[in-house]
Amino acid sequence: LNKRTRHEYVWEHFGMMDNEDYYNAVLRKLDAFEMNQLLIGRDVLLLHESSSAPLNTRVLDCYIQEYLV
């Protein structure tokens, strides 16, 4: 919840994107968001990582500043 704007976000962190089963589950979850009128970038904030691409904490900080402060 952004206390200033009162907009609620779903924040998803997908942490095992190099796992095929996990990746396929992520795609199903993204479809479910869209089927429920939750748009990525408007209502759903996404972060992701894999064993070869760790979480970028600078991006995390940007999301916090842009959407939650």
Number of C-alpha atoms within 10 A of each C-alpha: 12 13 9 9 10 9 12 14 17 16 13 14 13 15 17 16 18 13 12 10 10 14 15 12 13 17 11 11 13 17 14 12 16 13 10 8 10 16 15 15 11 12 16 16 15 15 15 14 15 13 11 8 11 11 16 11 10 9 11 13 10 11 16 12 10 10 17 16 11
